[in-house]
Amino acid sequence: MSARSIAGKARRFAGRQGRAWAFNTGSVLLLLLFWQLIVVCTGVNSALFPSPLQTWNAFLEILNDGTLADHIASSMYRFAVGFFVSVLTAVVLGLVFGWIDWMFRLVNPVLQILRPISPIAWMPFIVLAFGIGDVPAIVIIFLAGFFPVFLSTVAGVRNIPNIYFRVSASFGVGPVEIFWKVIFPAAFPQITSGIHLALGTAWVFLVCGEMVGAQSGLGYLIIDARNNLRYDILMTDIIIIGIIGFILDSALGKFEKFILKKWGISD
């Protein structure tokens, strides 16, 4: 590859990145402008609906005193444990149940009954069983993330073309190896779709779970700020929750692209 070709690709990449940065920055500035116009034009009490400047000052306050870092650390610990266990369990069971048809047909009616039930509906029983603390939020995250990943994994396995298995049999791939070398890579694109869906759902229900069954975390901070009539801190917390959710989703998307490229599934 010539130096001119490399330079051309670098310029095109920089141009795409620059346009993406411009659109993202413009979107945020429009949101801030719209927010400030609401505050100015409606004349709403700033104690009940803070302005962007008040929210920024509240952010600096809880950042400097360590409150924000402590609550983020608590939430991220619960999310990491609950989501990892949920995804691992759902993928392993999904591969097995997708491969063994009669097992999935046996449990599918029960899954379809349980799947629409909000994880928060189980919160009274979860709190009774585990008390107040980290475990209730972790269980809520597990429930929120399990069904999307499990069902996507099962669907991905059941949609694998039979030619994959015939070729594997021709090369003498054993029943254990076939899960890692054939079934998992072939079903991975659909698995990641389920993980993307589960990520957003689990993050939302983490906040809900912390609002009910925890004494720390970003969800608890919402309740604490409301009880103390600190709506500037409440607004700051809402924004932080959204930013972290965006970062998690973006990081998962980049990891997905890396794996797909490594396995030769995408360019």
Secondary structure as GFF3:
##gff-version 3
##sequence-region A 1 267
A	DSSP	alpha_helix	3	42	.	.	.	ID=ss1
A	DSSP	alpha_helix	52	64	.	.	.	ID=ss2
A	DSSP	alpha_helix	67	99	.	.	.	ID=ss3
A	DSSP	alpha_helix	101	114	.	.	.	ID=ss4
A	DSSP	three_ten_helix	119	122	.	.	.	ID=ss5
A	DSSP	alpha_helix	123	130	.	.	.	ID=ss6
A	DSSP	alpha_helix	134	158	.	.	.	ID=ss7
A	DSSP	alpha_helix	162	170	.	.	.	ID=ss8
A	DSSP	alpha_helix	177	178	.	.	.	ID=ss9
A	DSSP	pi_helix	179	183	.	.	.	ID=ss10
A	DSSP	alpha_helix	184	213	.	.	.	ID=ss11
A	DSSP	alpha_helix	218	227	.	.	.	ID=ss12
A	DSSP	alpha_helix	231	262	.	.	.	ID=ss13
###
